[in-house]
Amino acid sequence: MYHRQLAHDDRRERVTEEPQDGRHIASHIFNLVMMVIGGVALWWMIHSIGWHAFTGAVESVGWWFAVILTLDVVALCFDAAALQAFMRPEARMVSYLRVLAAQASGRAINALTPGGALGEATKLTMLVGHAPRSRVLSSIVLLNLSQFYLSVIVIIIGTPIMFLLVDIPHALKVSIGIGFAIVVPAMVALAVIVQRGAVGTIVNTIRRTRLIKADRAERWNARLVEVDGHIRELQRHRSHGTWKGILWVGASKLVTYSSTMTLLHTAGIDLSVALVIGVLSVGVLIQWVSQIVPMGLGLADGGNYALYDLVGASGVHGLAVTMLNRARSIAVAILGLGAMAATHVANRIVIARMQRKLRELREQAESQ
């Protein structure tokens, strides 16, 4: 009788607890803020570009734009598969659809805001409630590093070939050389930092600037050992999940390149070897530099005008491709913001159901 009473009291204590979703309220608020910022940025972007310019770019390629957009969505799905693979073995804690929604949301925020950092934070806040924070953080870093390394490899291979195929003006050679001199050492420095412990290096750097105290830095380093260990798998002792993630990133890159080549063909540009190599190497450098501003407004236009004029097309073709790329980014951003809103609504519905169920159990326990 005594044990039954204890069990009954224990049950009442459990069901009368309040739901623990308050731990993630900050993430929900952050996501709401990001949705508002993304929506405002999307409106500003379309207003700045001009709705007629946007629809005109789409109409210029007709139904081929649907094919291009489909390829972009497939690449996005492959990136989400890579992110989930990097999360192994904890990947079983979160569904692929949720990872896809987080990846799509992060890409939308990155495309609509300068710098491309807020989108990564958005992914983190959308996934930390469903998997360990350390594994989510390290997996996002692994995804970004893998994408960066593969892009730099293409740049390293493609740029010298382009120099052999095309008579490049001296001034442009200097500009490309400067970009090359920045990207390659950056890749080497990242490799060294990853080997030493990427997150730990950042924490220790902050500590040396006296922004945080030594004891706090030690506590952070202790908690982030697992993160650095997972990120280090990109360069040595790769697990099955890391290998699978790298292969998914490679597949995503191939699909993205196919989408870009399809866009060039539908824009009426003859695909020469010099043009393809230039777009996939120097064109990537132009894209990275132009990310300083959302959609590369102004920067991407001038850079692509010079590039396409150089590789045998024309500057006008470069401007047309730039506009089509913006149309692609805006379309994917709209899908990403939609996925973000749908995920947030779904989360609130689940939490509301949990709260209702807990209230019912509490009332049932109190009535006994």
N, C-alpha and C positions, 0 to 999 in steps of 0.2 A: 504494500500500500504506500509505504514511504517512497519507494523508488518510482512508482507510478505518478505520485504527486510531484516529485522532482522533474520527471520528464514533462509533465503537464506545464509546470512553471517555466521550464526551459523553452518549451514551444511558445508559450505566451510572450516570453522575452524576445524571441527571435522575430516573431511576426509583428511585434509592436515597434520594431526598429524602423526608422525612416529610411527611405531609399538613399543609396550612396552616390547618386548622380551628381551631387554637389561638388565632388572632387573634379569633375570635368566641366563645370560650368564656365570656367575661364576659356576652355577650348571652344565651347559653343558660342560664347561672346565673340571670341576672335574670328571664328568662321563667319558669323553674322556681319561683323565689320568688314571682313574681306569680300563678302558678297556685295555689300553696299559699295565698297571702293571699286570692285570689279564692274558692277553695273554702271556706276558713274563714269568710269574710265572707258567702258565700251561705248556709252552714249557720246562722250567727248571725242573718241576716236572716229566714230562714224560721222559725227558733225564736222570734224576737222578735215577728214578725207573727202566728205561729200557723199551722200547716199547715191546720187546719180553716178558718181565715179565708181563706187563700189559695185552697183548693179551693172554698170557698163562693162566693167572688167569681167564679171561673171558671164554676161551675155556674149562677150567676145569669143569665148571658147565653147559656149553652148552646153550641151549635156556632158561634155568632157570634164566640166568642173565637178560634176557628181562623181565621176571616176577618180579624179584627183583627190577629192575630199574623202572618198571611201578608202583610198590608199593611206591617207593621213590618219584616218581613224584606225585602220589596221596597225599602222606603226605605233599609235598610241596604245592599242591593246597589247602589242608586243612589249612595250616599255613597262606596262603594268604587270605583265607576266614575269618580266625580269625582276621587278621590285619584289613581287611575291616570292620568287625563287631565292633572292638574296636573304629573305626573312626566314628561311628554313633553319631549324625545324619548327620555329614558332609560327610559320606560315599557316599551319593548320588551325590556328586560333582566329584567323580572319579570312573571310570569303574573298574570292577573286573579284567579284563585282564591287565589293567595298574598296579594294585596292585600286580597281579601275576608276572608280568615282574619285578617289583621292588623287590619282595621277592626272585625270582629266581636269580636275579643279585646280591643281597646282600649275598645270600648263596654261590654263586660262589666265590665272592671276599673273604668272610670269610674263605672258604676252602683253598684258594690259598695263603693267606697272614697270617702271625703270629698274634696271639692275638684276632682275630675275631672282631675288632672294625671298620675297614674300610668298611666292608659290611653294617653295620648299617648306617653309614654316606651315603653310596651309596643309600640305600633305601630312606633316607630323601631327598636327592637332586633330586631323580627321582619322588617324590610325592609332594614336596612343591609348585610346580607350578600349582597344580590342586586342592589343598585343603589347609586350614589354617595351617601354620607352627606349631602352638602350638598343634593342634589336631593330626597331623602326628607324631610329636615328642613323645607325650604322648602315642599314640597307639603303636609305635615301642617299647617303654619301657614296656608297658603292655604285649605285646607279649613275650618279652624276660623274664620278671619276671614270667609270667605264666609257660613258658617252664622250667625255673629254679626251681620253686617251685614244679612242678609235678615230675621232675627228683629227687629232693632231698627227696621227700616223698617216692619214690620207693627205694632210697638208704637207708633211715632210716628203712624201713620195711624189705628190702631184706638182708642187711648186717648181722644183728643178726641171721636171719634164716640160712644164709650161715655158720656162725660160729658154729651153732648147727649140721649142716649136714656134714661138712667137717673138717677133722683134719688139721688145718692150722698151719704151722710152726710159732714159736714165733716171729721171725724177721718180717715175713709178717703180723702177727697180729699187731705188733707195727706200721708198715707202714700204714696199713688200718686204725688203730686207729687214727693216726696223721691226715690222710685225713678226717676221720669222724669228728675229733675235729675241723677241719678248716671249713668244709662245713656247719655243723649244726649251729655254732655261726654266720657264715656269713648269713645264712638264717634268723636267729633271728634279726641280725643287720639290714638287708635289710628291714624287716618288720617294725622295729622301725623308720628307716629313711623314709620309704614311709609314715608312719603315721604322721611324723613331716613335711614332704614335701621334697621329694627326690631332686628335682632340686634346690629348695631354700637352702637346706642344703649344696649342692655342691657350690653354689654361695657364701654363707656365709663363707664356709671354704676357698675358694680362696681369699675372702676379708681379712680374718684374716691373711693370709700369705702375705698381702700387694701387691699382684699381680694386683689387681684392686682397685680403689678408692671407698670410702664408697658411694658417690653419684651415681656412676655407678652401684654398687651392688644393691642399692635401686631401680634404674630404671629397672634393669634386674628382680629383684624379683617381681616388679609390673606387668611386662609383663608375668611372668611365673607362676602366681597364678593359672591360668586356667589349665596349664600343671600339676601342683601338685594336683589340685583337681581331675582331671581325673585319674591320676595314683592311687590316694587314693581309687578309686572305687574298686580296686582289693581286698581290705580288708574290706570295709564297704560300705553300701548304693549302692550296685551294680546296675547299670542300665541294661536295657534289652540288649543293645549292649555288655556290659561287660560280662554278663552271657553267651551270645551267643558266644563271642570270647573264653571264657574259655572252653566251650564245644567243639568248633572246635579244640582247642589246644589238648584237651584230645583225640579226634578222631585221630588227627595227630600222637600222641604218640602211640596209639594202632596199627595204620597202620605201623609205623616205627618198632615197636616190631615184628609185623608179618613178615615184610621184613627181619629182622635180623634172626628170627627163620627159615624162608625159606632158607636163605643163609647157616645157620648152617647145615640144613638137606641136602642140595645139595652138601655141602662140605664133606659129608660122616660121620658126627658126630652124635652119638646117643644122643638124647635130654633127659637128665636126669633132675630131679628137681633141683639138685645142680648146674648143668651147666646153666640152664635157669636163675635161681636166681642170680648166680654169674655174668653172662654176663650183666644182666639188672641192677645190683647194683654196684659191684666193677668194672665191665667193663666200666661203665659210668665215674667213678672216673679216671680210666686210660685214657679214651678218653679226659676228661677235662685237665688233666695234660699234655697230649701229644700235645694239641693245642698250646703249647708254640712255636712249630715249625710247618710249613705247613704239613698237612697230617700226623702229628705225626711221621715223619721219625726218626727211631731209638728208640724213647721213646715208641711208641705203640707196636713195635715189641717185645721188652723185657718184657713189662708189660703183654701183651697177652700170650706170651710164658709161663710165670710163672702161669698166671691165668688158662689157659686151662689144663696145666699139673696138676694143683691142683684139678680141679673139675671133673676129670675122663676122660678127652680126652687125648690130648698129646700136648707138646710144638709145634710140627710140625703143628698140626691142628691150633694152635693159630697163627702161622706165616701165614698159608694159609688164614685164616679168615681176618687177618690184610691186606693182599694184596688184597683180594676181596673187603674189605671195601674201600681201596684206589681206586680201579677200579670204585666202585659205586660213590665215591666222584668226581672223574675225569669226569665221564660221566655226572653227574648232573651239574658240573661246566661248561662243554662244552655247555650244554643246557642253563645255566644261562647267559653265556657270549653271546651266540647267541641271547637270548631274549633282553639283554642289547643293543646290536648293532642294532637290529631291532627296538627297541623303540626309540633309538636316531635318526635313519634315519627317522622314522615316524614323530618324533617331528620336524625335520628340514624341511620335506616336508610340514607339516601343516603351519609352520612359513613362508615358501616361498610362499605358496598359499595366506596367509593373507597379506603378503607384496604386492603381485601382485594385489590382490583385492583392497587394499588401494590405490595403484598407479592408478588403473583404475578409482576409485571413485574421486581421486584428479584431474585427468585429465578431468573427466566429469564435476566436479564442476568448474574448471578453464575455461572451454569452455563456460559456461553459463553466 
